[in-house]
Amino acid sequence: MSALEKMPQMGFGTWNRPDQEAYQSTLTALETGYRHIDGAEGYENEEFVGRAIADSGIARADLWVTTKVAPESFGPGQVRPHVEASLEKLGVGPVDLLLLHYPSIGDEYDIQDYMAQLADVYDAGLTRHIGVSNFTIHYIDKALELLGDRVILTNQVEMHPFMQNHPIVDHCAHKNIPITAFSPLARGAILDDAPFVAMASDLGITPAQLALAFLMAEGHVVIPSSSNPGRIAENFAAQDVSLTTDQIETLRSMDRGLRLVNGPWCPKWDV
């Protein structure tokens, strides 16, 4: 069981890292110093992530491991067996955080039922904390209502300097739900924006470090991902970057609503 009482603000994402790439990039991240690994059933690589954790030799108590239940697994009686399958692949015992990856696609499954299943998994001790991902204001409010006094540790949503996602971020802040930012580097879009690149250059840091430092300064958890050892280290070093109030205000002004994740599996986003 992990002894970490707080989710590290800097995490390593494992999305879009198949098989051996997931293993090597996760191992590299752990060797670099990351102690927070973010995974998911839907990434189809949990076994490789788990093997990297085991081979790293880092004590379980020094790690924070998150995984997610895919919305296709929300059918009646299905959440627990899918969580148990994830735990077996990861091999770390109970995870530190279990998220519902999306609301049920097209509301195929009743939120009252799959939230009750999430609560049962939590109550059974298969995870230390629970949370959600890609939940809009509507779904967050329903989740809070249905989970009772169980704490939603985070809502993991798309967020980067060009899409700061204020409707759900502000609502979650009002409800005391912290945000975890996925795709914090805008999937490379920050590298194509001349003012952003120039600002990073003026500060003597990389665009990736600027994006991550900004989101962390705003109080969010970040989970950048890379398979490149140099970039994995570069991202990790963003924790050492301090921004002034004026610099943060400049970065806030760069928001242009550039949403990158908007497929048919998504809920209707807040605008």
C-alpha positions in Angstrom: 0.0 0.0 0.0 1.3 3.4 -0.9 2.4 5.7 1.9 2.1 8.8 -0.3 -0.8 10.8 1.2 -0.9 13.3 -1.7 -0.9 12.8 -5.4 2.4 14.2 -6.8 1.8 17.2 -8.9 4.0 15.9 -11.7 2.9 12.6 -13.2 3.9 10.5 -16.2 1.1 9.7 -18.7 1.1 6.3 -20.5 -1.5 7.0 -23.1 -0.6 6.0 -26.7 2.4 4.0 -25.5 1.9 0.4 -26.8 3.6 -2.6 -25.2 7.3 -2.3 -25.0 7.2 1.4 -25.5 5.0 1.7 -22.5 7.5 -0.5 -20.5 10.6 1.5 -21.5 9.1 5.0 -21.2 7.6 4.2 -17.8 10.9 2.7 -16.6 12.8 5.7 -17.9 10.3 8.1 -16.1 10.8 6.2 -12.8 14.5 6.3 -13.2 14.3 10.1 -13.9 12.4 10.7 -10.7 8.7 10.5 -11.5 6.8 8.8 -8.7 3.3 9.3 -10.1 2.2 7.0 -13.0 -1.1 7.5 -14.8 -2.6 4.6 -16.7 -5.9 3.2 -17.9 -7.6 0.0 -18.9 -8.3 1.6 -22.3 -4.6 2.2 -23.0 -4.2 -1.6 -23.3 -0.7 -1.5 -21.8 -1.2 -1.9 -18.0 0.8 -5.2 -18.0 3.8 -3.4 -19.5 3.5 -0.4 -17.1 3.2 -2.8 -14.2 6.4 -4.7 -15.3 8.3 -1.4 -15.5 7.2 -0.5 -12.0 8.4 -3.9 -10.8 11.7 -3.7 -12.6 12.4 -0.2 -11.3 13.0 -1.6 -7.9 11.2 1.5 -6.3 9.2 0.6 -3.2 5.5 0.5 -3.6 5.1 2.9 -0.7 7.0 5.6 -2.7 4.8 5.4 -5.8 1.4 6.8 -6.8 -0.4 4.7 -9.4 -3.6 5.8 -11.1 -5.7 3.7 -13.5 -9.1 4.2 -15.1 -12.1 2.1 -15.9 -13.2 2.4 -19.6 -16.8 3.5 -20.1 -17.4 0.3 -22.1 -17.0 -1.5 -18.8 -19.8 0.3 -16.9 -22.4 -2.4 -17.5 -24.3 -3.8 -14.5 -21.8 -5.8 -12.4 -18.9 -5.1 -14.7 -16.9 -2.4 -13.0 -15.3 -4.6 -10.3 -14.1 -7.4 -12.5 -12.5 -4.9 -14.9 -10.8 -3.2 -11.9 -9.6 -6.5 -10.7 -8.2 -7.3 -14.1 -6.3 -4.0 -14.1 -4.9 -4.6 -10.7 -3.7 -8.0 -11.7 -1.9 -6.6 -14.8 -0.4 -3.7 -12.8 0.7 -6.0 -10.0 0.9 -3.2 -7.4 -2.0 -4.2 -5.1 -4.7 -1.6 -4.6 -4.1 1.5 -6.8 -3.8 4.9 -5.3 -6.5 6.4 -7.5 -9.2 4.8 -9.7 -11.0 7.1 -12.2 -14.0 6.6 -14.4 -12.4 7.4 -17.8 -15.4 9.1 -19.3 -19.1 9.3 -18.5 -21.0 6.4 -20.1 -20.9 6.9 -23.9 -24.3 8.3 -25.0 -25.6 7.5 -21.5 -25.8 3.9 -22.5 -25.4 2.9 -18.8 -27.3 4.5 -15.9 -25.0 6.8 -13.9 -26.7 5.8 -10.7 -25.7 2.2 -11.3 -22.1 2.7 -12.4 -21.4 5.3 -9.6 -22.7 2.7 -7.1 -20.3 0.2 -8.6 -17.4 2.7 -8.2 -18.4 3.3 -4.6 -18.5 -0.5 -4.0 -15.0 -0.9 -5.4 -13.7 1.9 -3.2 -15.5 0.5 -0.1 -14.0 -2.9 -0.9 -10.5 -1.4 -0.7 -9.4 -2.0 -4.3 -8.3 1.7 -4.5 -7.3 4.3 -1.9 -9.1 7.1 -3.7 -11.6 7.6 -6.5 -12.2 10.2 -9.1 -13.4 10.9 -12.6 -12.1 12.0 -15.9 -13.8 14.0 -18.7 -16.8 14.7 -16.5 -18.7 17.9 -17.4 -20.6 20.1 -14.9 -23.7 17.9 -15.3 -21.9 14.7 -14.6 -19.8 16.1 -11.8 -22.9 17.3 -10.0 -24.6 13.9 -10.4 -21.4 12.1 -9.2 -21.2 14.3 -6.1 -24.9 13.6 -5.4 -24.5 9.8 -5.8 -21.2 9.3 -4.0 -22.4 10.8 -0.8 -19.5 11.6 1.6 -16.9 9.7 -0.6 -14.4 12.3 -1.9 -13.8 12.8 -5.7 -10.1 13.3 -5.6 -9.8 14.8 -9.0 -11.4 15.4 -12.4 -8.9 14.6 -15.1 -9.6 16.8 -18.2 -7.9 18.2 -21.2 -6.0 21.3 -20.3 -3.1 23.2 -21.8 -2.2 26.9 -22.3 -4.4 27.1 -25.4 -7.5 25.4 -23.8 -7.7 26.3 -20.2 -11.2 24.8 -19.9 -12.6 27.4 -17.5 -16.2 26.2 -17.3 -15.4 22.8 -15.7 -12.2 24.0 -14.0 -14.1 26.8 -12.2 -17.0 24.6 -11.3 -14.7 21.9 -9.9 -12.9 24.6 -7.9 -16.2 25.7 -6.4 -16.9 22.1 -5.5 -13.3 21.6 -4.1 -12.3 19.1 -6.7 -8.7 19.4 -8.0 -8.0 19.2 -11.7 -5.5 16.9 -13.4 -4.5 18.1 -16.8 -4.0 15.6 -19.6 -2.5 16.7 -23.0 -0.8 19.5 -21.1 1.5 20.2 -24.0 -1.4 20.4 -26.5 0.0 17.4 -28.3 2.8 19.6 -29.7 0.8 22.6 -30.7 2.8 24.8 -28.3 5.8 24.2 -30.6 4.0 25.9 -33.5 3.0 29.1 -31.7 5.6 31.8 -32.2 4.6 34.0 -29.2 4.6 31.0 -26.9 8.0 29.7 -28.1 9.5 33.2 -27.9 8.3 33.6 -24.3 9.9 30.2 -23.3 13.1 31.3 -25.1 13.2 34.6 -23.2 12.9 32.7 -19.9 15.7 30.2 -20.9 13.4 27.2 -20.8 11.7 25.0 -23.3 8.1 25.4 -24.5 7.1 22.2 -22.8 8.6 23.4 -19.5 6.7 26.7 -19.8 3.4 24.9 -20.4 3.9 22.6 -17.5 5.2 25.3 -15.1 2.1 27.4 -16.0 -0.4 24.6 -15.3 1.4 23.7 -12.0 1.5 27.4 -11.0 -2.3 27.4 -11.5 -2.5 24.5 -9.0 -3.2 21.6 -11.4 -1.6 18.2 -11.5 0.0 17.5 -14.9 0.7 14.1 -16.6 2.9 14.7 -19.7 4.0 11.8 -21.7 6.9 11.0 -24.0 9.0 8.1 -25.2 12.1 10.3 -25.6 14.4 10.1 -22.5 15.5 13.7 -23.0 12.0 15.0 -23.1 11.0 12.9 -20.2 13.7 14.6 -18.2 12.9 18.0 -19.6 9.3 17.7 -18.6 10.3 16.6 -15.1 12.5 19.6 -14.7 9.6 21.9 -15.2 9.0 21.6 -11.5 12.0 23.8 -11.0 10.6 26.7 -13.0 9.1 29.7 -11.2 6.8 32.2 -13.0 5.9 35.7 -12.0 2.4 37.0 -11.6 2.8 39.0 -14.9 4.0 35.9 -16.7 1.1 33.8 -15.5 -1.3 36.6 -16.6 0.3 36.6 -20.1 -0.1 32.8 -20.3 -3.7 33.0 -19.2 -4.4 35.4 -22.1 -3.2 32.8 -24.6 -6.3 30.6 -24.1 -8.1 30.2 -27.4 -10.3 27.2 -26.8 -8.2 24.8 -28.8 -9.9 21.5 -27.8 -8.1 18.5 -29.1 -10.3 15.7 -27.8 -13.8 15.8 -29.2 -14.8 12.4 -30.5 -18.1 10.6 -30.6 -17.3 9.0 -27.2 -17.1 12.4 -25.5 -20.0 14.0 -23.6 -21.3 17.4 -24.7 -18.5 19.7 -23.5 -19.2 22.8 -21.3 -18.7 26.0 -23.1 
